[in-house]
Amino acid sequence: MSNVNKKYQVFVSSTYVDLIPERQEIMNALLELDCIPAGMELFPAADEDQWSLIKGVIDECDYYIVVIGGRYGSLGPEGISYTEMEYRYAIETEKPVIAFLHKDPDSIPAKHTEQTEDGKSKLKEFRELSQQKVCKYWNTPSELGSVVSRSLIMLQKKHPGIGWVRGDQVASSEASSEILRLRRRIEELETEMASAQTEAPKGTEKLSQGDDIFTINCKFKSRKLDDYENYSWDWEIEATWNEIFYEMSPLMMHEASNIQLASRFGEFIRRRVNEVVPKAKSFEGHGYISSIEYEKSDFETSIVQLNALGLIAQNVKNRSVKDRGTYWTLAPYGQAIMNRLRAIRKEDH
C-alpha cells in the first residue's frame, strides 16, 4: 500500500457570491496538490435537509478550511450563518481546520460587505472565533491561493489524513485479511517486548538474584601497626547481585568490554575490602591494606549470572579482525532494573 496514490478531500467553506475569484484560486491550488475539493457550491439551496448532507460531506473530508471575507452569509434556523455552522461542526468533530481571514476587511468593496449592524457584529464575532484556532491571512485572490497551498502542505505533515484511493489500487480482501493478521501479531510482539522490559525472563525465578548473597574470594596484603612486615590474607567478600549490577550496569548503557567490566568489578571489590576488613576482629592490630586482588573466576561467574538473569546480553557487531574482545550491553529488562536501582526518587514530604 505504500505506493498507492492517495488523494485528500478538503472541504472549502465560505460565503459564495462575494468570493468567487478567491474560491477559484483555492480550487486551483487544491487540484495542483492532488486534493479533492468539496464545498457549499454543491449545495446552492442551504436548508435543514441540506445541512444533514453537508455534515456528511464534512465527515468524509480529511481537512476543512474556511475563508472569511466581508460577508457573514445566509443564516440557518438558529440565527447562525451556514458558514459558521460548518466551521463549528468541523471543530466539534475534531477535523483538522485552518481559517483564512482577509487582512484588511475595511478595504473590501461595499457590495461585498455586510450592510446591517447585526451582520457586521456577527461577522466580527465569527472572525474572533476563528482566530482562536489556526488561522492565516490574505489580501488578494492569488495570495490566498498561495497561502492555502503552503498551509495545506504543512497541515498534511502535522495531521496525515486517511485519504482516498482508486478501487483498482486497493488490496484484495485476502491481502487485507493477511495485513490485519500481521498487524495483530505485531501488536502481540510489541506487548511481549514491553513486558520483557519490566519482567524477568521465564525460568530465572530459580536463579540467585536481587538481594541474594554472592561470595567473592580475594587476596590482599597488610602490615601490623607496630612493624613493617607484610602479611598475606585470603578473604571472602559478600555482595548482593543488586550491588554488583548497580556498580557495573552504567558501563553497559551503550556497550562495555570484558576488560572494562573487570576493571569496574575490581574497583568495587577494593572498595568493599577497605570497608569491611578493618572492622573484622581478626584484623585488629593491622593496617595499610594493599595489593587487593579478586578471584577471576568469580568475575566470570558474575557475568554469566547477570546474563542468565536477562539483565545483560552480548553485543555482537562486525569488528576488526584484530578485535577479539567480548562486549556486553544492557538487555531491556536490565535497563528497567538499573533505573529502579539507580534513579533518584523524590523525597516524601
C-alpha positions as semicolon CSV with decimal commas, in nm:
position;residue;x (nm);y (nm);z (nm)
1;M;0,000;0,000;0,000
2;S;0,300;0,233;0,027
3;N;0,291;0,305;-0,349
4;V;-0,082;0,383;-0,357
5;N;-0,157;0,735;-0,479
6;K;-0,378;0,893;-0,213
7;K;-0,594;1,198;-0,270
8;Y;-0,709;1,403;0,025
9;Q;-1,057;1,556;0,030
10;V;-1,077;1,917;0,152
11;F;-1,399;2,093;0,246
12;V;-1,389;2,460;0,143
13;S;-1,631;2,673;0,341
14;S;-1,711;3,040;0,271
15;T;-1,977;3,276;0,151
16;Y;-2,013;3,238;-0,225
17;V;-2,105;3,531;-0,447
18;D;-1,855;3,773;-0,291
19;L;-1,565;3,525;-0,302
20;I;-1,594;3,360;-0,646
21;P;-1,239;3,461;-0,763
22;E;-1,095;3,358;-0,428
23;R;-1,266;3,019;-0,434
24;Q;-1,139;2,961;-0,788
25;E;-0,781;3,023;-0,671
26;I;-0,835;2,779;-0,385
27;M;-0,974;2,513;-0,618
28;N;-0,671;2,552;-0,847
29;A;-0,434;2,524;-0,551
30;L;-0,608;2,210;-0,421
31;L;-0,609;2,042;-0,762
32;E;-0,238;2,115;-0,802
33;L;-0,186;1,938;-0,468
34;D;-0,385;1,636;-0,594
35;C;-0,662;1,712;-0,346
36;I;-1,037;1,670;-0,396
37;P;-1,225;1,997;-0,327
38;A;-1,571;1,988;-0,172
39;G;-1,779;2,287;-0,067
40;M;-2,103;2,480;-0,044
41;E;-2,134;2,542;-0,419
42;L;-2,254;2,182;-0,426
43;F;-2,548;2,288;-0,206
44;P;-2,691;2,611;-0,357
45;A;-3,014;2,593;-0,156
46;A;-2,898;2,564;0,204
47;D;-3,175;2,446;0,431
48;E;-3,228;2,199;0,713
49;D;-3,235;1,896;0,484
50;Q;-2,920;2,010;0,304
51;W;-2,750;2,067;0,640
52;S;-2,756;1,692;0,713
53;L;-2,597;1,629;0,375
54;I;-2,331;1,898;0,434
55;K;-2,237;1,741;0,767
56;G;-2,197;1,405;0,596
57;V;-1,962;1,553;0,338
58;I;-1,754;1,725;0,611
59;D;-1,731;1,390;0,791
60;E;-1,586;1,231;0,479
61;C;-1,328;1,505;0,425
62;D;-0,971;1,483;0,554
63;Y;-0,934;1,858;0,610
64;Y;-1,155;2,165;0,649
65;I;-1,073;2,523;0,550
66;V;-1,289;2,834;0,587
67;V;-1,240;3,164;0,404
68;I;-1,373;3,476;0,573
69;G;-1,406;3,795;0,372
70;G;-1,659;4,077;0,415
71;R;-1,983;3,879;0,431
72;Y;-2,125;3,673;0,716
73;G;-2,354;3,468;0,494
74;S;-2,708;3,335;0,489
75;L;-2,850;3,238;0,825
76;G;-2,963;2,898;0,943
77;P;-3,260;2,825;1,172
78;E;-3,068;2,931;1,485
79;G;-2,958;3,269;1,351
80;I;-2,603;3,149;1,273
81;S;-2,470;3,154;0,917
82;Y;-2,422;2,822;0,742
83;T;-2,052;2,909;0,704
84;E;-2,012;2,941;1,080
85;M;-2,226;2,632;1,137
86;E;-1,990;2,435;0,911
87;Y;-1,686;2,573;1,095
88;R;-1,826;2,491;1,437
89;Y;-1,920;2,140;1,322
90;A;-1,568;2,078;1,188
91;I;-1,418;2,190;1,521
92;E;-1,668;1,978;1,715
93;T;-1,578;1,667;1,514
94;E;-1,204;1,738;1,560
95;K;-1,141;1,782;1,190
96;P;-0,801;1,946;1,109
97;V;-0,904;2,308;1,046
98;I;-0,744;2,626;0,910
99;A;-0,921;2,963;0,875
100;F;-0,812;3,216;0,611
101;L;-0,906;3,573;0,705
102;H;-0,893;3,886;0,489
103;K;-0,606;4,107;0,614
104;D;-0,793;4,436;0,569
105;P;-1,172;4,395;0,579
106;D;-1,219;4,775;0,555
107;S;-1,071;4,771;0,203
108;I;-1,329;4,522;0,070
109;P;-1,577;4,684;-0,178
110;A;-1,906;4,777;-0,008
111;K;-2,110;4,542;-0,228
112;H;-1,916;4,251;-0,082
113;T;-1,964;4,350;0,283
114;E;-2,241;4,326;0,540
115;Q;-2,485;4,615;0,523
116;T;-2,656;4,577;0,859
117;E;-2,513;4,634;1,204
118;D;-2,631;4,290;1,311
119;G;-2,448;4,132;1,015
120;K;-2,129;4,328;1,087
121;S;-2,143;4,230;1,455
122;K;-2,187;3,859;1,377
123;L;-1,906;3,871;1,120
124;K;-1,675;4,032;1,378
125;E;-1,760;3,763;1,632
126;F;-1,702;3,490;1,372
127;R;-1,357;3,632;1,287
128;E;-1,269;3,640;1,656
129;L;-1,386;3,279;1,697
130;S;-1,175;3,158;1,403
131;Q;-0,867;3,337;1,538
132;Q;-0,875;3,111;1,844
133;K;-0,760;2,822;1,621
134;V;-0,505;2,804;1,341
135;C;-0,557;3,093;1,101
136;K;-0,376;3,265;0,812
137;Y;-0,430;3,598;0,639
138;W;-0,466;3,706;0,273
139;N;-0,529;4,020;0,072
140;T;-0,576;3,916;-0,292
141;P;-0,718;3,601;-0,458
142;S;-0,374;3,498;-0,589
143;E;-0,216;3,548;-0,247
144;L;-0,494;3,338;-0,094
145;G;-0,421;3,053;-0,335
146;S;-0,052;3,054;-0,237
147;V;-0,127;3,072;0,136
148;V;-0,376;2,784;0,111
149;S;-0,125;2,570;-0,080
150;R;0,157;2,620;0,172
151;S;-0,071;2,581;0,473
152;L;-0,229;2,260;0,349
153;I;0,111;2,101;0,288
154;M;0,208;2,178;0,648
155;L;-0,129;2,052;0,774
156;Q;-0,083;1,721;0,592
157;K;0,257;1,673;0,756
158;K;0,122;1,751;1,103
159;H;-0,208;1,563;1,066
160;P;-0,178;1,290;0,799
161;G;-0,525;1,218;0,661
162;I;-0,685;0,887;0,564
163;G;-0,733;0,994;0,202
164;W;-0,899;0,827;-0,096
165;V;-0,752;0,574;-0,338
166;R;-0,872;0,425;-0,666
167;G;-1,060;0,100;-0,634
168;D;-0,810;-0,086;-0,852
169;Q;-0,530;0,014;-0,615
170;V;-0,694;-0,129;-0,304
171;A;-0,561;-0,462;-0,178
172;S;-0,776;-0,771;-0,223
173;S;-0,983;-0,896;0,069
174;E;-0,734;-1,184;0,116
175;A;-0,443;-0,942;0,132
176;S;-0,635;-0,718;0,371
177;S;-0,702;-1,014;0,598
178;E;-0,335;-1,106;0,595
179;I;-0,234;-0,746;0,671
180;L;-0,480;-0,741;0,961
181;R;-0,341;-1,070;1,093
182;L;0,015;-0,940;1,072
183;R;-0,081;-0,615;1,245
184;R;-0,233;-0,813;1,531
185;R;0,081;-1,025;1,554
186;I;0,293;-0,709;1,564
187;E;0,076;-0,577;1,847
188;E;0,123;-0,906;2,035
189;L;0,501;-0,891;1,990
190;E;0,510;-0,526;2,097
191;T;0,316;-0,621;2,411
192;E;0,562;-0,904;2,478
193;M;0,856;-0,666;2,428
194;A;0,704;-0,411;2,664
195;S;0,653;-0,688;2,920
196;A;1,012;-0,805;2,874
197;Q;1,134;-0,462;2,975
198;T;0,971;-0,480;3,315
199;E;0,951;-0,851;3,391
200;A;1,221;-1,111;3,450
201;P;1,260;-1,375;3,177
202;K;1,082;-1,704;3,243
203;G;1,283;-1,956;3,444
204;T;1,501;-1,701;3,621
205;E;1,298;-1,730;3,940
206;K;1,509;-2,037;4,027
207;L;1,838;-1,843;3,999
208;S;2,019;-1,650;4,269
209;Q;1,940;-1,279;4,217
210;G;1,843;-0,945;4,369
211;D;1,938;-0,937;4,738
212;D;2,075;-1,292;4,739
213;I;2,438;-1,307;4,851
214;F;2,731;-1,395;4,623
215;T;3,066;-1,472;4,788
216;I;3,376;-1,334;4,616
217;N;3,721;-1,466;4,705
218;C;4,001;-1,213;4,720
219;K;4,357;-1,169;4,843
220;F;4,544;-0,870;4,984
221;K;4,840;-0,771;5,198
222;S;4,865;-0,569;5,518
223;R;5,113;-0,451;5,777
224;K;5,090;-0,457;6,153
225;L;5,089;-0,119;6,318
226;D;5,400;-0,200;6,522
227;D;5,625;-0,346;6,249
228;Y;5,688;-0,327;5,874
229;E;5,635;-0,690;5,785
230;N;5,382;-0,771;5,509
231;Y;5,104;-1,019;5,586
232;S;4,906;-1,202;5,319
233;W;4,535;-1,264;5,354
234;D;4,270;-1,478;5,184
235;W;3,930;-1,323;5,242
236;E;3,570;-1,377;5,140
237;I;3,371;-1,066;5,048
238;E;2,993;-1,085;5,031
239;A;2,788;-0,878;4,788
240;T;2,430;-0,899;4,662
241;W;2,355;-0,933;4,293
242;N;2,183;-0,595;4,306
243;E;2,502;-0,438;4,442
244;I;2,714;-0,596;4,169
245;F;2,471;-0,493;3,895
246;Y;2,441;-0,143;4,045
247;E;2,815;-0,097;4,001
248;M;2,852;-0,241;3,652
249;S;2,528;-0,153;3,472
250;P;2,602;0,212;3,376
251;L;2,903;0,099;3,170
252;M;2,668;-0,108;2,951
253;M;2,418;0,167;2,863
254;H;2,598;0,171;2,528
255;E;2,839;-0,120;2,545
256;A;3,132;-0,229;2,761
257;S;3,413;-0,476;2,704
258;N;3,505;-0,757;2,939
259;I;3,817;-0,559;3,027
260;Q;3,616;-0,250;3,125
261;L;3,374;-0,455;3,333
262;A;3,658;-0,642;3,506
263;S;3,816;-0,308;3,596
264;R;3,490;-0,178;3,746
265;F;3,440;-0,509;3,929
266;G;3,790;-0,471;4,075
267;E;3,715;-0,115;4,192
268;F;3,405;-0,243;4,367
269;I;3,596;-0,526;4,540
270;R;3,878;-0,295;4,654
271;R;3,627;-0,051;4,800
272;R;3,437;-0,331;4,974
273;V;3,758;-0,477;5,120
274;N;3,856;-0,138;5,262
275;E;3,508;-0,100;5,411
276;V;3,470;-0,448;5,564
277;V;3,813;-0,583;5,658
278;P;3,925;-0,308;5,905
279;K;3,612;-0,379;6,112
280;A;3,688;-0,751;6,146
281;K;3,821;-0,871;6,481
282;S;4,081;-1,091;6,314
283;F;4,230;-0,781;6,151
284;E;4,292;-0,598;6,479
285;G;4,643;-0,459;6,500
286;H;4,680;-0,450;6,121
287;G;4,658;-0,158;5,882
288;Y;4,755;-0,034;5,536
289;I;4,573;-0,279;5,306
290;S;4,740;-0,316;4,967
291;S;4,766;-0,538;4,659
292;I;4,396;-0,630;4,661
293;E;4,310;-0,898;4,403
294;Y;3,992;-1,092;4,335
295;E;3,942;-1,443;4,201
296;K;3,899;-1,407;3,823
297;S;3,655;-1,697;3,810
298;D;3,423;-1,504;4,045
299;F;3,412;-1,216;3,797
300;E;3,338;-1,460;3,517
301;T;3,060;-1,616;3,726
302;S;2,913;-1,270;3,784
303;I;2,895;-1,203;3,410
304;V;2,738;-1,542;3,343
305;Q;2,482;-1,487;3,620
306;L;2,381;-1,138;3,500
307;N;2,342;-1,278;3,150
308;A;2,136;-1,575;3,275
309;L;1,910;-1,334;3,467
310;G;1,830;-1,148;3,145
311;L;1,997;-0,829;3,268
312;I;2,275;-0,812;3,007
313;A;2,335;-0,950;2,660
314;Q;2,644;-0,998;2,447
315;N;2,673;-0,720;2,190
316;V;2,767;-0,885;1,861
317;K;2,888;-0,642;1,596
318;N;3,114;-0,660;1,297
319;R;3,453;-0,554;1,431
320;S;3,806;-0,562;1,301
321;V;3,981;-0,899;1,278
322;K;4,225;-0,786;1,546
323;D;3,949;-0,710;1,794
324;R;3,889;-1,037;1,979
325;G;3,721;-0,875;2,280
326;T;3,382;-0,964;2,422
327;Y;3,134;-0,677;2,459
328;W;2,821;-0,653;2,671
329;T;2,518;-0,425;2,672
330;L;2,207;-0,390;2,888
331;A;1,908;-0,605;2,796
332;P;1,568;-0,426;2,806
333;Y;1,493;-0,587;3,143
334;G;1,835;-0,483;3,267
335;Q;1,765;-0,124;3,166
336;A;1,449;-0,128;3,378
337;I;1,629;-0,282;3,678
338;M;1,917;-0,032;3,651
339;N;1,668;0,256;3,651
340;R;1,497;0,110;3,956
341;L;1,828;0,072;4,143
342;R;1,998;0,397;4,044
343;A;1,728;0,656;3,964
344;I;1,689;0,918;4,236
345;R;1,340;0,928;4,385
346;K;1,157;1,227;4,524
347;E;1,175;1,271;4,897
348;D;0,847;1,215;5,080
349;H;0,708;1,534;5,229
